[in-house]
Amino acid sequence: MAYTIIFAPLIGFLIAGLFGRRIGDLSSQIITSSLIFLSAIISCYYLYQFIIGSDVLNFIIFNWISSGQLNLNWSIYIDTLTAVMLVVVTSVSFLVHVYSIGYMSHDPDKPRFMSYLSLFTFAMLMLITSDNFLQLFFGWEGVGLASYLLIGFWFKKPSANAAAIKAFVVNRVGDFGLAIGIFLIYKYTGSLNFSEVFQAIPSLLDEKINFIGTDGNLITYICVFLFIGAMGKSAQLFLHTWLPDAMEGPTPVSALIHAATMVTAGVFLVVRCSPIFEFSPFSQSLIVTIGASTAFFAATIGLVQNDIKKVIAYSTCSQLGYMFFAAGIGAYHIAIFHLFTHAFFKALLFLCAGSVIHSLHEEQDIRKMGGIYKKIPYTYAFMVIGTLAITGFPFLSGFYSKDAILEAAYFSTNSMGMYATSIGVFTALLTSIYSWRLIYKTFHGNYKNENYEFDKVHESPPVILIPLFILTIGAIFAGFVFKDIFIGTDHQSFWKSAIFFKEQFELKHPPLWFLLFTPISGVIIIFAAYYFYVRNEKILENLKHTHKPLYKFLLNKWYFDELYDFLFTKPAKAIGSFFWSKGDVKIIDGFGPNGLAKIIKILSDRAVLFQSGYLYHYAFVILIGLTILLTYLII
């Protein structure tokens, strides 16, 4: 059965990709969706087995590399962490596949799209089932390749091509860091197998290395480089710029990439490598700092974005920040718990956004929406539930996981624990503000789209609404059902060896005011946001004008794109242009093919002069040649 989980999506990719034109659109959609559904069912079975106490499973597909002391297999490694990730990836992927049948109904390249989705799923499954760093890296790069294909799916749009290239290039920066971390691991442990590497780490605690002229702790360097890889994939601060541009892809892509798969790979990497990170206090503090800062940074930008998908994208970036600083303080199980619950309500929000876009004839600007909640009541209800979940409304999924993160940070002994706590609480309030702004701007107030008649706004078909309904159930109940299993007092018996805890981790009970502050504030913001975004919009419009520099600063995403363009893009283009014009054109081409061709042409032009057509001219030339030859022989 384990083989089916991995290879069913691969088979779907090959069938839809190679034979999609022959078997037809509908057949491609049904086959790929059915195969992903099969993977999802088996994944749920394995999670159930670990809940009741199953041991680690490792299925060796074949021996991959055997050279000297390096011996690596392509394996299907399933422990508790893998089982949880399998359920998240396959279930969300299946619902996205089904959703795509309706959403992409008018697209002429449906088989190609379905094949890309299946390829993406296969790469992610390869990543999370790895038992060694090399297989993980191959899955890691496979996810990057598939994301490039999906983001740039509408390749005739220049903006989609640019977004795909940007995502690919920015992720290469993070991947370079991950590769260096893997190189260091192999150099000092002699292995890339997780079990062997993790066993060797305690013996390397005092190992020092020289890097860029400075001596530092080996474990710290390994952790920092691994985290750089995680930053790229999970769009953390400084390597986040690809995330909003990735919205150029179709909405199902946004849900798949940003809810359950690609962006969570970084969190999975940190948790999988907990036996390494637990021995590096510096890297843990770094993860807490970057994670908390990302949560705040992304939330501030989400406050002013006008593209419905970009608001949710920055929400994803912010929630990933929560997961990282939870992992940084050693609460790895809570980070995975939030990853688990987040997958349901974030996929729900993205797919609801797609339903809105579909109903409004591809309109994405929330400033051109409003007053449509009666036209699309099911989409509206589902999106409100998703919003309640992400804002931590009591007893919904997000409430349990986000609350647990804040509690863990409050009692953390990490040097940056208090920073994470304060930022986390404040960011939770910002999350409520921009989430309800999205709801009210989209569904309430007056309809503002002059290019599409209000009467034409319609509810999405059942094939789109059914996945939303299933995700809504997850957004409501996933937190309550799994909280005791994932983060309860007996959580170590569930996670077993999948997560390494250097010290016993227990959730304590913070003061009552701390427990009540976030949910009460969230409820107050619901009504406050309605007043400011629906009843009296002029107040905020006036604030935009009175605080125009701040508004432009947030609207332009803290000017990170402009800064990177100035520091890296323009200098790189200038250097490339110089070497092309001076080196390639003038030297290589000038002295190479072009220069040789020019010389031959000149010689040919001169030789043509001898072709006069007069016989006595040719005889004269022959005579001169004979004279020279005889002179040479005589001398």
N, C-alpha and C positions, 0 to 999 in steps of 0.2 A: 504493500500500500504506500509506503514511503516513496518508492520510485514514481508512483502515479502523481503524487503531489508536485514533484519537480518537473516531470516530463510531459504531463498533460498540457500545460501552457505552451511548452516548446512544440508539441505536435500541432496545437492550434495555430501557432505562429507559422509553421511550415505549410499547413494546409491552406490557410487563408492567404498567405503571402505568395505561394507558388501556384495555387490552383483556384484562387478567388474569382478570377474572371470566368473560369470554366463552370464552376459550381454555382455561381451567382451570389448576389449580395446577401439574401436572406439565409442561404445555407452557410455562408461564411460566418454570419453573426450567430446563428444557432450553434454551430459546431464549436466555435471559440468560447462562447458563453457556457455551453454544457461542460466542456473540459475544465474550465475554471471552477464551475460549480462542483464538479467531482473532487477537485483539489481542496475546495473549501470544506466539503463534508468530511473528508479524511482528516483534515487539519483539526476540525472540531473534535473528532474522535480521539486524536492524540492528546489534545488539551484535556479532555475528560479523563484519559488514562493517567495523566500527571496529577490531576486533581485528586484522584483516588490513590495515588502513591506509586506510579510507575517509575522505573529506573531509566537511566540515560540509554538511548539507542544510537548505534552508529553503524550505518550500512555503507560498506565500501563498494563503490561502483567499479573503479579500476585503479591500478597503481599509476599515478600521473607522472611523477619524476622520481628516479632512483639514480643518484649520482654521488658517489662518495658517501659522506655522512648525511646528505640531504635525501630524505625519503618521504615523499608526499603522495597522498591518495586524493582522488576526488571522491568525497564521501557525502553522505546525508546524515548529519549529526543532529540529533533531536534531544534536547533537554528541555527543562521548563521554559527557559527564556525563548528558545527556538519555537516551542509549541505555541506560546502566546503570540509571537510575531507571525507565525504561520496563519493563525486565525485572523489576525488583523489584515494581513496582506491579501489573502485569498478571498475573504468575505467582502472586503471593500472592492477588490478588483472585480469580483463577480457582479456586484451591484452596478459598478461603473460600466461593465460590458453590457448588461441589460439596458441600463439607462441610455447607452450610446445607440442602441437600436432605434430609439425614438428621436434622440437629439440629432443624430447624423443622418436622418432619413432622406434629406435632400442633397446630401453630399455624393458626388459621383465616384468617390474613392473609398467606399465603405470597407471592402475587404482589406485594403492596405491599412486602414485605420485600426481595424480589429486585430490584424496581425501585429502591428506595433504595440498595442496594448498587451497582447499575450507575450510578446518578446520582453517587454518591460517587467511583467510579472515573473517570468522565468528567471531573469537576471537577479531580481530581488530575492527570489526563493533560493537561488544559488548562493547569494551572499549570506543569508541568515542561517542556512544549513551547513555552512562550512565548518570544518574542524581544524583549519589551518589558515594562516594569513595569506597565502598565495591564492587559494580558492576564494577567500573573502575579497581580495584585490581584484580578481577577475570579475566577480559579481559586481563589485563596486564600479568598475569601468564599464561593465555591461549596462548597468543602470544609467550611467552617464551617456552612453551611446544612444540608448532607447529614448532618454529624455530629449536629446538633440533631435531625434526623428519626430517625436511627438510635438514638441514645442514648435518646430518648423514644419508641421504637417501641411499647413496652407502655404507652401513654399513660394507661391506666386506673389504673396504679399511681402514687400521688402522688410516691413517691420517684424514679421514672423521669422524671416531669415536672420535678421540682426539679433533678435532675442535668442534664437537657438545657438548662434555663434557665441553670444555673450555668456549664456549659461555654460556652454562647453568650455570656454576659455577660463572663466572664473573658477569653475570646478577643477580645472587642471592645476591651478595654484594650490588648492587644498590637497589634491591627489599627490602632488609633488612632496608635500610635507608627509603624507601618509607613507609614501614610498621610502622616504629617508628613515622614518620610524621603523619600518619593516626591515630595512637594510641593517640598522643598528641592532635590532633584535636578533637577526640571524648571525651577525658578526660575533656577538658576545654570548649567545646561547647555543649556537650551532644547530638550531632547529627553527622551524616555522609552525610546528604543530602546537595548538593551544595548550594542551596538557603538559607537554615538555617545557614550553616557554614559561608557563605560569609556575611550574615547580622550580625552575632555575632562578626566577626573579629574586627570592630572598637571599640567595648567595651573591647577588650583584649589588646589594644595597650600598656598599662602600666603594664601588667602582667609580673612578673618575675618568673623564675624557676631556680632550682639548678641542674646543670648537670655536673657530674664528678667533683664535688667540687667547681664549679664556677657558679656564678649567671649571668644569661643572659636574654635577652628579649624573651618572649615566641614566638612571631610571627617570630622572626629571626630564632629560632631553628626549628620551623615548616617548614619554607621556605628552610632552609639548608638541612633538611632531605628529603623533597620532591624533591629538586634539585639533591640530591645524587641518588635517584631513576631514575630521568631523565638522569643523566650522564651515568648510566649503560645501559639503553635501547638505548640511542642515541650515544653511543661510544665516550663520551667526554674524554679529557685527564685524565689519571690515570685509567680509566675504559674502555679503548678503545681496549685493546689487543685482544679481541675476534673477532673484525671486520675483519681483513685481513684473519684470519684462516677460517672464515665462507665461504670463496671462494671455499672451498672443496665441497660444495654442487653444484648441477647442476646450470648452468647459469640462468635459469628462477627464481630459488630461490634467487640468488643474486639480480636480478632486483626487485623482489617483496619485499624482506626484506630491501634492501638498498635504494630503490627509494621512496616508497610510504607508507610503513606500519611500520614495527617494529622500525626503527631508528627515525622515525618522531613522535613516541609516546611520547618521552621525551619533544619535543617542544610543542606538543599539551597539555601535562600536565601543563607546565609552563604558557601557554596562558590561559588555562581553569581556572587556579588558580590565574589569574592576580588580582582579588580582595584581595588576600592575599599578593602576592609579592609586590604590590604597596605600602604597608605599612612597607616594610623592606628594607631600602636603602642599608644595608650591604649585604643582599642576592642578590640584584640587581647588586651591584658592583662585587660580587663573580661570578655571571653568566656572566657578561661582560668579566671578566678576564679569566675565564676558556674557554669561547666560543672563544674569540680572540686568546688565546694561542693554542687551539686545531686547529683552522684554519691554523695558521702558522706551527705548529708542523707537522700536516698531510701533508701539502703541501711540506715541505722539504723532507719527506720520499718518496712522490710520484715522486720526481725528479729522483730517482735512481732505482725504482722498475722495474723488468723485466717481471713479470707476468702481462699480459694484464688486467686481472680481478682485481688484487691487486692495480694497478695504479688507476683504477676507484673507487675501494673501499676506498682508502685513499682520493680520491677526494670527496667522499660522506662525510667522516669524517670531511674534511675541510669545506665543504658547510654547514654542520650542525653547525659548529662553528659560521658561519655567522648568522644563524638563532637564535642561543642562545644569541649572544651579541646584536642582534637587540631586542630581548625580554628583555634583561637585561637593556637596556636604555629606556625601556617603549614603544618601537615601536612594540607592539605585532602584529598589523595588517600587518606591513611590514614583520615580521618574517613568518607569515602564507602565505603572498603573495610569498615570496621566496620559502617556502615549496611547494606551489602550482606549480610554474613554474619549480622548481627543479625536481619535480616528473616526468615531461614529458621528459626533456632532459637527466636526469640521467637514467631513465628506457630505453630510446633510446640508450644511450651509452652502457649500460650493454647488452642489447639484440643485438646490433651491434657486441659487443665483442663475444657474443655467436655465431653469424652468421660467424664471422671470424674463431672461433675455429672449428665450424662445417665444414667449407670449407677446413680447414687444417688438418682434421682427428685428432681432439682433441689436437692440439698443442696450448700452451698458452704462450710460451716464445717469446717475441717480438724480441729477438736477433736472432731467427730462422725464422723470417718472412721477409718482404720487397718485393717491386716490384709487389704486387698482385692487385693493384688498377684496372688494366685492366681486371683482371679475375673476380673480384666481384665488378663491378661498382656501383650497387645499394647500397650495403652495405657501400661502400666507401663514396658515396654521403650523405647517411643518417648520417654516423658517423662524417663527416666533419661538417654538420649542427649542430649536437649535441655538437660538440667541440666549434663551434662558439658561441652557446648559453651559454655554461658554462663559457666561457672566457669573457662574457659580450660584445660581438660584437654588435655594434649599431643596435637597432630596433628589435633584437631577444629577446626572453623571459627573458633570464638571465640578459640582459642589464638593463631592467626596475627594476627588483627586487633587484639585487645586487647594482645598482647605488643608489636606494632608501635607502638601508641599510647604505651605506657609507655617504650619505647626512645626514641621521638621526644621525649617530655617530658624524659627524663633528660639529653639533650644539647641541649635547647632554650636559645636565648639570650634568650628572653622573661624578663622580670623575675619572672614568676609561674611559671616552668617548674618550679622545685624544689618549689613548693607543690603543683602539679599532680601531680608525680611521687610525692611522699609520700602525698598523698590518694588517688591512683590505685591505688597498691600496697595501702594499707590497705583501700580500698573493695573491691578484688578479694577480699580475705580475707572481708570481710563478705558479699559476694555468694555465696561458697561456703557460708557458714554458713546464710543464710536459704534458699538454694536446696535444700540437703540437708535442712534442717528441713522444708521443704515436702514433699519426697519421703518422708521417714520418717514424718511425721505423717499423710500421706495413705495410704500403702501398707503400712506396717509397724506393729508393735505389735498391740494388741487393738482389735477393732471396737467403736465406742462409740455408734453411732447407734441410739437406742431407738425411733425413729419409723419405721424402715425395716428390714425383716428382712434379715439377712446373706445368706440363701439367694436373695433376690430380686436381689442385685447381679449384673449381667450385662455382658458385653462389648458394645461398640457395634457397629452393623452395618457392612458393608464400605464403604458410601458415606461413612462418617465415618473409617474406618481408612485407606482408600487415600490421601486427602490427607495424613494423618499420615506415612505411609510415604514419600511423595515429599518432604515437608519434611525428614524424617530424613536422606535422602540429601544434601540441601542442607546440613543442619547438620553432616554428617560431612565432605563433600568440597569445599564451596564455598571454604573458606579455602585449602586446599592447591592447588586447581586454578587459582585466580585471583590468588594472592599475587604471583607474578612479574609478571603483567600489570598489576595495579593499583599495586603499591608496589615493584616490582623496580628494579634499577639503570637500566633503560630506560623507566621509567614515563612520562617526558615525551613520548616518541614515541607512547604510547597516548593520553594525555589531550590532547595538542596544545594548542590555544588554549582548551579548555574550562575549565581551571584556570590561574590566573595565579600564577606564582612570581616574586616580586621578586628572590629569590636562589635559586641552585641548592640544592635540598633533597635531601640524601642521608642514608639511615639508617646510623648507625654501630653498631659492636658494643660494647655495654656490658660491664662486668666479668661474669665467669662467675657470681658469686654473685647478681648482679641478675637474670640470665636464669633461674637455677634457683630463686630464692626463691619466686616466685608459684606455679609449677606444683607444687613439692614441698609447699608449705604447703597448696595445694588438695587434694592427695592425703591429707595428714595429717588435714585437716578432715573428709573423708569418713568416716573411722573414728571420729574424735572426736565428730562429730555423731551417729553411730549410737549411741555409748555414752550421750550425754546425752539424746537424744530418744527412744530406744527402751529401752535396757537400764536406765537409771537416771534417770528423769524427775524424781524428787524433788529432785535437786540444783538443777535450774533452777527448780522450783517454790519452793524455799526462797529462791533468789536474788531471785525476784519479790517476796517478802514483805520480805526484808531491804533491798532497793533499790526499794521501792515508788514513791517520787517519780520516779525515773528511768524506771521501767517505765511509769508513767502518762503521763509526758512523751512517750515514744516512741509509746505506744499511741494517744495523742490527737494524733499527727502534729505534734509541736512546738507545738501550740495555734495553728497558723496560721489555721484556720477561726474559732476563737473570737476571735482578735485582729482579723481582718478584719471579723467580725460586729460587734465593738465599735467599730472605727474608721470603718467605711464603711457597713455594712448598716443598723445601727440608726439612726445619724444621718440617713441618706438616707430611711429610712422615716419618721422623726420629721418631717423637713422636708416630705416629701410629704404626710404626714397633716395637717400644719399648713395647707399651701396648699389642701388639699382641703376641710378643714372651714371655714377662714376665708375663703379666696378663692373656691373653687368653690361651696360650699354657701351661705354667707352673702351673698357679694357678687354673683357671677355668677348663680347660681340665684335668690338672694334678690331682686335687683333686675331680673333678667331674666325668664325664663319663669315661674318660680314667683311672683315679685312681681307681674308683670302679670296672671297668672291670679287672684291674690288680690284685686287691685284690681277687676277685672272682676266677680268674685263679689260683692264688697261692693256695688258699684254695682247689680248685678242684684238683690241682696237688697233694696236701697232702692227700686229701681224696681218691685219686686213689690208694695210697699205701695200703689202707686197703682192697682193692679189690684183694685178693690173689687167690681166687678160691678154697681154702681149707675150708671144712665144719667145722673143729675143730677150725680154726681161728675165724670164725663167732660166734661159740658157746662160745669161750673164751671171746669175746667182749661183748656178751649178758650177760654172767655171771658177768663180771665186772660192767656192767650197772645195773643189778639187785642188786648187792652188794651195789653200791652207793645209789640206790633208797631206799633200806631197811634201810641203815644206816641213811639216811635223815629222814625217817619216825619214827625210834626208838628214835632218838635224839630229 
